[in-house]
Amino acid sequence: MTIGHDQGQGIIIPMFEFELESSDPQSGARAGYFYTPHGLIPTPTFAPVGTQATVKALTPRDLHELGAHLILSNTYHLFLRPGEDLVSEMGGLHNFMGWQGPLLTDSGGFQVFSLSNTRKIDQDGVTFRSHHDGSSHRFTPEISIAIQESLGADVIMAFDECPPPDDYQYVKDSLSRTHPWAERCLQAQTRTDQALFGIVQGGIFPDLREESARYLMTLNFPGYGIGGLSVGESKADMYAMLDVLNDVLPRDKPRYLMGVGAAEDIINGVMRSIDIFDCVLPTRLARHGAAMVPGGRLNLNNASFSRDPKPVDQNCTCYTCQNFSRAYLRHLVKAKEILGHMLLTAHNIHFLLALMRQLRQAIIDGNFTGLAQQLLRHYPTL
């Protein structure tokens, strides 16, 4: 195991150790720490998505001031542009993007299957065409790991397929391909300063989810991603799959629910022992003029906000809410001013990071269940 130092106290700690600090006796919620070479990640946590080595409309300084502990970047996109060799030449992804905190890169598997209209899957890997220029490329487990090692993130992901969630036979056949891919990813890994997470698939089928989790557990990954959810299935189905995995996955390893960022899903995920979340939702909503608020979102394109002097959320402490009115933000949105995207993105990221801090503290204080029930009353029921 790689050994590093906690720069704050000079204490030698094992890298990628997952330490549980507290848990809620009435649910699966837990608070902990995950140690990485670029810093400590308090969990549960939300990771803003920086697909192209940037969280859209925000600087690394903004993210630091907002309290982000982990940023996600995308292997598929950085492979196509500017290329992992260039990123490596520039000193790795941390130096390239100016973010010295913990970084996670996904494997590229989801994008290969979701963005490429022409792809060929075989037992060895996937051949696909770039969504930029149609050029042909090949990803295998070994290639995905090599790219992620060149990028240099602290946490990297096994290469897998994200199958349609409700086709039982397809999902079962997919597992027979991608479970061996997970083992090949481990065999291909050469760097000891990166934690390689396996990814549990299985669609919306309890038996396949459990089968996938139990197989990956035999490989003893330092953490486990949960993929193939929030891809069109119902919320009830998503929560049911998390219930299945809550009883199966090891308690001493971090759990990462991939691509989930709606507040009600985060709360329900934390209730089911999820430690890490990521999603493009807060930045995407901001680009479309929407702000995340307790109980839902505000669409600032609406004319009703044109003379509204109130902030987005009167109880929010973010820079946007402390300084600007809904009327001004609507003006920026309608005028397509970049500042509108920046201010709304900062608010939305702040909203989710503040929620994570609130949930984490409630777990430590022993009142998580009551808080979760109170918060969820503001959101639509299933």
SVG drawing of the C-alpha trace seen along z (x, -y; Angstrom):
<svg xmlns="http://www.w3.org/2000/svg" viewBox="-45 -45 51 59">
<polyline fill="none" stroke="black" stroke-width="0.4" points="0.0,0.0 1.3,-3.4 2.3,-5.5 1.8,-9.3 1.8,-12.2 -1.0,-14.3 0.6,-17.6 -1.5,-19.3 -0.1,-17.2 2.8,-15.3 1.2,-12.0 2.1,-9.0 -1.2,-7.5 -1.9,-4.7 -3.0,-6.1 -6.5,-5.1 -7.5,-4.1 -11.2,-4.5 -11.9,-5.4 -15.4,-5.4 -16.0,-8.2 -19.7,-7.8 -22.8,-5.9 -26.5,-6.4 -28.1,-3.4 -31.5,-3.9 -30.2,-3.9 -27.1,-3.0 -25.7,-6.6 -22.1,-6.9 -19.5,-9.7 -15.9,-9.0 -12.6,-10.0 -10.9,-8.7 -7.1,-9.4 -5.5,-10.2 -2.1,-11.5 -3.6,-14.9 -5.6,-15.3 -8.3,-14.0 -11.9,-13.5 -14.5,-13.8 -17.5,-11.6 -20.2,-11.7 -19.1,-14.1 -20.2,-15.5 -17.7,-15.8 -18.3,-18.5 -17.7,-17.3 -14.9,-18.8 -15.4,-16.8 -12.7,-18.7 -10.4,-19.3 -12.5,-22.2 -15.7,-22.6 -17.7,-24.8 -17.7,-28.5 -15.7,-28.1 -12.0,-28.4 -10.1,-26.0 -9.9,-28.9 -13.7,-29.1 -14.0,-25.4 -11.6,-25.6 -13.6,-28.5 -16.8,-26.6 -15.4,-23.7 -15.1,-21.1 -12.9,-18.1 -12.9,-16.0 -13.2,-16.9 -14.1,-14.4 -12.6,-14.5 -13.4,-12.4 -11.0,-9.9 -12.9,-9.6 -13.0,-13.4 -9.4,-14.0 -8.2,-11.1 -9.7,-12.7 -8.7,-16.2 -6.0,-17.2 -4.7,-13.7 -3.3,-12.0 0.3,-12.3 0.0,-16.1 -1.5,-16.1 1.3,-13.9 3.9,-16.2 2.3,-19.1 2.9,-17.4 -0.3,-15.4 -3.9,-16.4 -3.5,-18.2 -0.9,-20.6 -2.6,-20.9 -5.9,-22.1 -4.4,-23.9 -6.3,-21.8 -4.1,-20.3 -6.9,-18.5 -8.0,-15.0 -9.1,-14.1 -11.1,-11.1 -11.2,-10.0 -13.8,-7.7 -12.8,-4.9 -14.4,-6.3 -16.7,-3.3 -20.0,-5.3 -19.1,-7.8 -17.9,-5.1 -21.4,-3.6 -23.4,-6.8 -21.7,-9.2 -20.5,-7.0 -23.2,-6.1 -21.0,-3.5 -19.3,-1.0 -18.4,2.6 -18.2,4.6 -16.2,7.8 -14.8,9.8 -11.5,7.9 -12.9,4.3 -14.8,1.7 -14.1,0.1 -15.8,-3.3 -15.8,-6.5 -15.1,-9.9 -18.2,-12.1 -15.9,-15.0 -14.6,-13.9 -15.7,-10.3 -12.1,-9.0 -11.9,-5.3 -10.5,-4.4 -10.2,-1.3 -10.6,-1.0 -9.7,2.1 -9.2,2.4 -5.5,2.1 -5.8,-1.0 -8.2,-2.7 -5.9,-2.1 -2.9,-3.3 -4.7,-6.6 -5.8,-7.1 -2.3,-6.4 -1.0,-9.1 -3.6,-11.5 -2.6,-10.9 -5.8,-11.2 -5.9,-9.9 -8.9,-7.6 -9.4,-5.8 -12.1,-3.5 -12.2,-0.1 -13.3,0.1 -16.9,1.5 -20.0,1.3 -23.1,-0.7 -25.9,1.5 -29.6,0.6 -30.9,1.1 -34.1,3.1 -33.0,5.8 -32.2,8.8 -30.4,10.9 -28.3,8.1 -27.3,7.1 -26.4,10.7 -24.3,11.0 -22.7,7.7 -21.5,8.8 -19.9,11.9 -17.8,9.6 -17.0,6.8 -16.3,8.8 -13.1,10.2 -12.4,6.6 -12.3,5.6 -9.7,8.3 -7.7,7.2 -7.8,3.6 -6.2,4.7 -3.5,6.7 -2.8,3.7 -2.4,1.2 1.3,0.2 1.0,-2.9 0.6,-2.5 -0.4,-6.1 -3.8,-5.7 -6.8,-3.8 -8.6,-1.7 -12.3,-1.2 -14.4,1.6 -17.8,0.7 -20.9,2.7 -23.4,3.1 -26.5,5.3 -29.3,3.0 -32.5,3.0 -32.2,6.7 -31.4,7.6 -29.8,10.9 -27.5,9.4 -26.6,6.5 -25.6,8.9 -23.8,11.2 -21.8,8.3 -20.9,7.0 -19.9,10.4 -17.6,11.0 -15.9,7.7 -15.5,8.1 -13.3,11.2 -10.9,8.9 -10.5,6.7 -10.7,3.3 -10.0,0.4 -13.5,-1.1 -16.6,-0.3 -18.5,-2.4 -22.1,-1.8 -22.8,-2.4 -25.8,-2.1 -28.2,-4.0 -29.9,-7.4 -29.9,-6.4 -33.7,-6.3 -35.0,-3.9 -37.4,-5.0 -36.2,-6.4 -37.9,-3.5 -35.8,-1.1 -32.6,-3.0 -33.3,-3.0 -34.2,0.7 -30.8,1.5 -29.0,-0.6 -30.9,1.4 -29.6,4.6 -26.0,3.4 -26.2,1.9 -26.5,5.4 -23.7,6.8 -20.8,4.4 -18.0,4.3 -18.5,1.8 -14.8,0.9 -14.6,-0.4 -15.9,-3.6 -19.0,-3.4 -19.4,-5.8 -22.8,-6.3 -21.9,-7.4 -23.7,-10.2 -26.3,-11.1 -26.7,-14.7 -30.4,-15.5 -30.7,-16.5 -33.4,-14.0 -31.3,-11.2 -28.3,-12.3 -30.3,-12.2 -31.7,-8.7 -28.2,-7.6 -26.6,-8.7 -29.3,-6.8 -28.1,-3.7 -24.4,-4.0 -23.3,-5.9 -20.1,-7.9 -19.3,-9.7 -21.6,-11.3 -20.9,-13.1 -23.1,-14.7 -23.2,-17.3 -26.6,-18.4 -25.6,-21.6 -23.5,-23.0 -26.0,-21.9 -28.9,-23.5 -26.9,-26.7 -26.2,-26.9 -30.0,-26.6 -30.8,-29.3 -32.0,-27.2 -31.0,-27.4 -31.2,-24.5 -33.2,-25.3 -34.7,-23.2 -37.5,-21.2 -36.6,-21.7 -35.3,-24.4 -36.1,-27.9 -36.2,-28.5 -35.0,-32.1 -36.1,-32.3 -39.6,-32.8 -41.0,-36.3 -42.2,-36.2 -38.7,-36.8 -38.1,-39.9 -38.8,-42.3 -38.1,-40.0 -35.7,-41.7 -35.2,-38.6 -32.1,-36.4 -32.4,-32.9 -32.6,-31.5 -32.9,-33.9 -31.3,-31.3 -28.3,-30.6 -24.9,-31.9 -23.3,-31.7 -21.8,-34.7 -24.6,-34.8 -27.4,-34.9 -25.6,-37.3 -25.1,-39.9 -27.6,-39.5 -31.3,-39.5 -33.4,-37.1 -34.2,-40.0 -30.5,-40.6 -29.8,-36.9 -32.8,-36.6 -31.4,-39.6 -28.0,-37.8 -29.7,-34.6 -31.8,-36.3 -28.9,-38.4 -26.8,-35.2 -24.1,-36.8 -21.3,-34.5 -21.6,-36.0 -25.1,-34.4 -23.6,-31.0 -20.8,-31.7 -23.1,-32.9 -25.7,-30.2 -23.0,-27.5 -21.4,-28.8 -24.8,-28.8 -25.7,-25.3 -22.4,-23.8 -22.6,-25.6 -26.1,-24.2 -25.0,-20.6 -21.7,-21.0 -23.6,-22.7 -26.1,-19.8 -23.3,-17.3 -21.8,-19.1 -25.3,-19.3 -25.9,-15.6 -22.4,-14.7 -22.7,-16.7 -26.1,-15.2 -24.6,-11.7 -21.9,-12.8 -24.4,-14.5 -26.8,-11.5 -29.8,-13.2 -29.4,-12.2 -32.7,-10.3 -34.8,-13.2 -33.0,-15.7 -33.3,-13.4 -37.1,-13.0 -37.4,-16.8 -35.5,-17.5 -37.3,-14.9 -40.7,-16.3 -39.9,-19.3 -39.4,-17.0 -41.9,-15.2 -42.7,-11.7 -41.9,-8.7"/>
</svg>
